Amino acid sequence: MIQVLKIKCQSCRDAGHCVRTGECCHIREDIRIDPKEEATLKQHVYLNSGVVYLYPFSKYTISLSHPEAQWMREEAKRRGIVLRILPKKVLYDAKTGIAVVYDWFVDHDVCPFLEGTNVCGIYPNRPQICKDFPFHHLKQNQLEEIKTFITERKIDVVDEPYETLVQKARDSLARQGIEC
């Protein structure tokens, strides 16, 4: 059973716009999921979408595109901010043995760009997911985007034990010099 212990930024969701609590900048969700159920869910997601998740769901935070991840890395370096960005959704091609990072996540409990009293230090250049919050207007279907990505690149999705896929994806990313 998945248990969400607290819904982030309920006051913003209710208002329909940011009310500057900084709560959404505390980006790690407080969720609990039974490990066996999580493994079953991840296997199901992989077989239906080709997505491999390398970490427990409770570790994931905001999604970043490749350009956003690169910009945030550079900006953090420029400001002397310690920033860890890791692969979030990975597509593993069983035929070639190559893993491709579809998107990334910020591996912090609190956004490293949150300043002072709930001020976003990168507000004009914040990630799209932050711009879209509280998500009332979104109608995007990422599953269809991922399926198109897989089809265009002819990625083979195979029915292997999930932990085997995770290890193969991790090994491929390590060979590519990608931290995970």
C-alpha positions as CSV (number, residue, x, y, z in Angstrom):
1,M,0.0,0.0,0.0
2,I,1.2,3.5,-0.9
3,Q,0.8,6.0,1.9
4,V,1.3,9.7,1.3
5,L,1.8,11.2,4.7
6,K,1.4,14.8,3.7
7,I,0.2,16.6,0.6
8,K,2.7,19.3,-0.4
9,C,1.6,22.9,-0.6
10,Q,-2.1,22.4,0.1
11,S,-2.5,26.1,0.7
12,C,-1.1,26.8,-2.9
13,R,-3.3,24.1,-4.4
14,D,-6.4,25.6,-2.7
15,A,-5.4,29.2,-3.8
16,G,-4.5,28.1,-7.3
17,H,-1.3,30.0,-7.2
18,C,1.9,30.2,-5.1
19,V,1.4,31.8,-1.7
20,R,5.1,31.6,-1.0
21,T,5.2,29.1,1.9
22,G,8.3,27.5,0.5
23,E,6.8,24.1,1.3
24,C,7.0,22.9,-2.3
25,C,10.8,23.7,-2.2
26,H,11.0,21.0,0.5
27,I,11.0,18.7,-2.5
28,R,11.3,15.1,-1.0
29,E,7.8,13.7,-0.6
30,D,7.0,11.9,2.6
31,I,5.6,8.6,1.3
32,R,5.7,5.0,2.4
33,I,5.3,2.0,0.2
34,D,5.6,-1.7,1.0
35,P,8.9,-2.9,-0.7
36,K,7.2,-5.9,-2.3
37,E,4.4,-3.7,-3.7
38,E,7.0,-1.2,-5.0
39,A,8.9,-4.0,-6.8
40,T,5.7,-5.3,-8.4
41,L,4.7,-1.8,-9.4
42,K,8.1,-1.0,-10.9
43,Q,8.0,-4.3,-12.9
44,H,4.6,-3.4,-14.2
45,V,5.6,0.2,-15.1
46,Y,8.7,-1.2,-16.9
47,L,6.7,-3.7,-19.0
48,N,4.1,-1.1,-19.9
49,S,6.4,1.9,-20.5
50,G,10.0,0.8,-20.7
51,V,10.9,3.0,-17.7
52,V,13.4,1.7,-15.1
53,Y,13.5,3.4,-11.7
54,L,16.9,3.0,-10.0
55,Y,15.8,4.2,-6.6
56,P,12.9,3.8,-4.2
57,F,10.0,6.0,-5.1
58,S,10.4,7.8,-1.8
59,K,13.8,9.1,-2.9
60,Y,12.5,10.9,-6.0
61,T,11.9,14.7,-6.1
62,I,11.2,17.1,-8.9
63,S,11.8,16.0,-12.5
64,L,14.3,17.9,-14.7
65,S,14.8,17.8,-18.4
66,H,18.4,17.4,-19.7
67,P,18.8,21.1,-20.4
68,E,17.4,22.0,-17.0
69,A,19.7,19.5,-15.2
70,Q,22.7,20.9,-17.1
71,W,21.8,24.5,-16.4
72,M,21.2,23.8,-12.7
73,R,24.6,22.0,-12.4
74,E,26.3,25.0,-14.0
75,E,24.4,27.5,-11.9
76,A,25.1,25.6,-8.6
77,K,28.8,25.4,-9.5
78,R,28.9,29.2,-10.3
79,R,27.3,29.9,-6.9
80,G,29.3,27.4,-4.9
81,I,26.2,25.3,-4.1
82,V,26.5,21.6,-3.6
83,L,24.0,20.0,-5.9
84,R,23.4,16.3,-6.7
85,I,21.3,15.5,-9.7
86,L,20.6,11.8,-10.5
87,P,18.8,9.8,-13.2
88,K,15.0,9.6,-12.5
89,K,13.5,7.7,-15.5
90,V,15.9,5.4,-17.3
91,L,15.1,3.6,-20.5
92,Y,17.1,0.4,-20.9
93,D,17.6,-1.2,-24.3
94,A,18.0,-4.9,-23.8
95,K,19.1,-5.4,-27.3
96,T,22.1,-3.0,-27.2
97,G,22.7,-3.0,-23.4
98,I,22.5,0.8,-23.4
99,A,20.6,2.8,-20.8
100,V,19.3,6.3,-21.7
101,V,18.3,8.8,-19.0
102,Y,14.9,10.2,-19.9
103,D,14.8,12.7,-17.1
104,W,16.6,13.6,-13.9
105,F,15.8,14.5,-10.3
106,V,17.4,16.8,-7.6
107,D,18.6,14.5,-4.9
108,H,18.0,16.8,-1.9
109,D,15.3,17.1,0.7
110,V,15.1,20.9,0.2
111,C,15.9,22.7,-3.0
112,P,19.5,24.0,-2.7
113,F,18.3,27.2,-4.4
114,L,15.8,28.1,-1.7
115,E,17.1,31.2,0.0
116,G,16.2,33.1,3.1
117,T,12.6,33.3,3.9
118,N,11.2,31.1,1.1
119,V,12.7,33.0,-1.8
120,C,13.6,31.0,-4.9
121,G,17.1,31.9,-5.9
122,I,16.6,30.9,-9.5
123,Y,13.0,32.0,-10.0
124,P,13.4,33.4,-13.5
125,N,15.1,30.2,-14.6
126,R,13.4,27.7,-12.4
127,P,12.6,24.3,-13.8
128,Q,9.4,23.8,-15.8
129,I,7.8,21.6,-13.1
130,C,8.2,24.6,-10.6
131,K,6.7,27.0,-13.2
132,D,3.7,24.6,-13.7
133,F,2.9,24.2,-10.0
134,P,0.2,23.8,-8.7
135,F,-0.5,21.8,-11.9
136,H,-4.2,22.7,-12.4
137,H,-3.8,23.3,-16.1
138,L,-1.6,20.3,-17.1
139,K,-2.9,17.8,-19.6
140,Q,0.4,16.3,-20.6
141,N,0.6,12.6,-21.1
142,Q,4.2,11.6,-20.5
143,L,3.5,7.9,-21.0
144,E,2.8,8.7,-24.7
145,E,5.9,10.7,-25.0
146,I,8.0,7.9,-23.5
147,K,6.4,5.3,-25.8
148,T,7.2,7.6,-28.8
149,F,10.8,7.9,-27.5
150,I,11.1,4.1,-27.3
151,T,9.5,3.5,-30.7
152,E,11.7,6.1,-32.5
153,R,14.9,4.7,-31.0
154,K,13.7,1.1,-31.4
155,I,14.4,0.3,-27.7
156,D,13.7,-3.4,-26.8
157,V,11.7,-3.9,-23.6
158,V,12.1,-7.4,-22.3
159,D,10.5,-9.4,-19.5
160,E,13.4,-9.9,-17.1
161,P,13.5,-9.8,-13.4
162,Y,13.4,-6.1,-12.4
163,E,16.5,-6.1,-10.3
164,T,18.4,-7.6,-13.2
165,L,17.2,-4.7,-15.4
166,V,18.2,-2.1,-12.7
167,Q,21.7,-3.6,-12.4
168,K,22.1,-3.6,-16.2
169,A,20.9,0.0,-16.5
170,R,23.2,1.1,-13.6
171,D,26.2,-0.7,-15.3
172,S,25.4,1.0,-18.6
173,L,25.1,4.4,-17.0
174,A,28.4,3.9,-15.1
175,R,30.2,3.0,-18.4
176,Q,28.8,6.3,-19.8
177,G,30.2,8.2,-16.8
178,I,26.7,9.0,-15.4
179,E,26.5,9.0,-11.6
180,C,23.8,6.9,-10.2
